[in-house]
Amino acid sequence: MSLAPVEEKMWEKSPSKIRTNTKMSEVEINDKYESGEKRILTEINRDKLPSFVEALSKNSKYMNLRPDYQRRWRWDTKMQSRLIESFLINIPVPPIILYEIDYNSYEVMDGQQRITAIRDFYTNKFALIGLELWPELNRLKYEQLPDKIRAGLDRRSISSIVIIRESTSNPDEALFLKQKTFERLNTGGVDLSQQEVRHCLYYGKFDSLLIELARNPIFAEAWGIPTDDKSPELSINTLYKKMEDAELVLRFFALRNIEHFRYGMEGFLDLYMMKSLEFSEQDIKFLKELFIQTINLAYRIYEENLFKPFVPVVPESGTWQKKSYKAYYDAVMVGFSRHLHEAEILIARKSRVIEETKKLFDKQESRLLTGEGRTKADIQDRIRIFDEMLLQVIGE
């Protein structure tokens, strides 16, 4: 198994566990509450819109918007305009959620779109369109608004809820509280996918690598994702929009370490992402090359049928599915990654690999390759089934 240098050691220690003991006396429970354990400290601020925009422009470290920090989906000009209209008619606008990373320096946990719309309108980067209650203002930028309209807008405020860094002195617990905040925001209507949450929490070199590799043309085409970054279809593609393509890349890297699998698939992916914060440039380079070599080899074998299961109809006859399956993808990618040093043999025996692959789907255990079973044993079995098939072809 090809592992990055840090992967060989990172499982030797696990993140400190957040205490989950529920057998406590009433006195112990009261003491826990009074100590502030598992309690997030917050403060609430309220700024007039002009002051808010001025603070953004004067201090580059004040608020980290980081365009790739949150979701790929972006508000268009019409949605930005409707936010400005909401301020004009005094409709309550939800507060933005900030995480304090240093004194007077914050990460945006929720509200990037609102902040960007306010800033861009006040700096005359777009004109209002699609207004329903104030259509007279369509096609006007901030500097072109009538005096009284502009003065009225300037009296409006944006609220922010700040999660204080001193909520806990334990780095692991701080990450835990931050994650729970994201999860509760999600259930409150933000609708973040699990990978979007990981993207926010574990942003770094490895997270950037996942996003980069998800745009690999072979990978994207296999999952029906437009490869042209300017394609209008990209913004409505579910896998891309919810960052599930990046999660698929993550699954490959994580499941190469299947022997350490725990907490279920979502929990294991969370754990791998947490550990990825320790990855060096050398580790990132190794993992990037590993993914590219693996997917190139897999494509050389299966071409347009990559990650698509085979459906037997009658003996020696059948058809390939039209869509890719995650479970089969896991088996294919992890399997091929174990035999990159035998790539030339597999390519030379391409027809045999395809023939034996078809036979796999004619067996009872093929259910594992199409997604049945989510336990550690099930995942290990589906990887083993595919790996043994490759070993058989290589050994012929």
Steps between C-alpha positions, in 0.01 A plus 500: 500500500640842398469745788621855537776544759265646762232234440734232628510665842183704538290211628734446794321776685139607484348839574413532867147382558232734621368350824164331443443345843128525581514329841552809714342611824285812514782682681750400226260615229453837674878536540549423131248769404650761734850427366382594153598164352354443151360851494568742219569860596350756266458872459253686284597806295298734285654732240356760266557389142744781406709433814495128431630548144762750619633249755526236228700730274735644766615176663575203274526274805169613649283245326621205296243455224723257311297435182580126507424469872136421464274367231564506128155632436489879476225760510430661165438874464124459538537328836750762614256771393217342699715514813554875447124539448440315827713758680313783327158381616639394839433127471704324775819353355650198684822574689833385362692244708869564564771294667770696684845388389683789667417833659284695255561234233227258392410216266156507342309187595168607353417814302768524234241568230335780702834662583616485138171647373516792746865573428462475123193724489659768716808497276282532188591161355146422387173673419171387648283270290179305547364708790131434565403766755737770376519437123574873454849430634589232246816574299633733772828458688548626857651832388202553266227455764286806584631683807221399736509137386876486556465667841231250598716207398793642695292491819450125470714258701641149468524282812777252570531220753862436592618170645776593742835327478512460878207255488756230584876476548511144358572514121318170432196611697505836322485316168219283638297806609562666165379187320185484714431864419514419130271201547241705691519774238438230243186375675393862536464543124849571368488160331871427497603159377738295714789576264421872507527483877836322471609760247434773756647321801810338353601750235863456401734349242321166493155655468628706206638181345158333519343791311778498242480125436121510479545703180712225343336449156491119524349513849247773413378328182461168683262670745314707242649832611573763231875539451476858374523736800297758306214264419163626633411139574776483760310719749196269491691172512412347838832324558694818427264742673502307829871412478418130484761466226767611748357251749545221245867589466524500879343152513782367284772635725326401823399147399858415412527496880198271541658303785461814716133550402273608787203726582320406176578643158421864583688484829800333340517764228479768770786331686718478188438867425594594854825307471564655157580830670838342582584423135818655365567620146678169442189309608275710276728446200505125564120476531440711190724279288343187646147612407598604148688176430214293640220664305705502181560126535134430576394701195748317274315181594133600513485818290140629479379228738721618786328451839188362330396150616428226249148356487490137384192414293577148388828304520772686307264786425405820677543873509686764698305736723466855374590656835792459737461340843688621807559154648640366173712814461650433845596145402640598159711791623640334811558179306693661216699718740644181650635383163643810335838329478329234284315749282660385175392141565142605568487720190641220285234267642219754477256259336557247780435765767172592329402136462569425867321819605186384324524168682515684834155644436359157428577383852290534816761716671472758221234669715789643700643666189176686434467637851330243721664494841661794675689340786877484519486132408278572197734771372803279556328217312415710194858627482631144549274358225629745242860473617496122476367524146793724403746264669354211303552682169851610596599147602387333178 
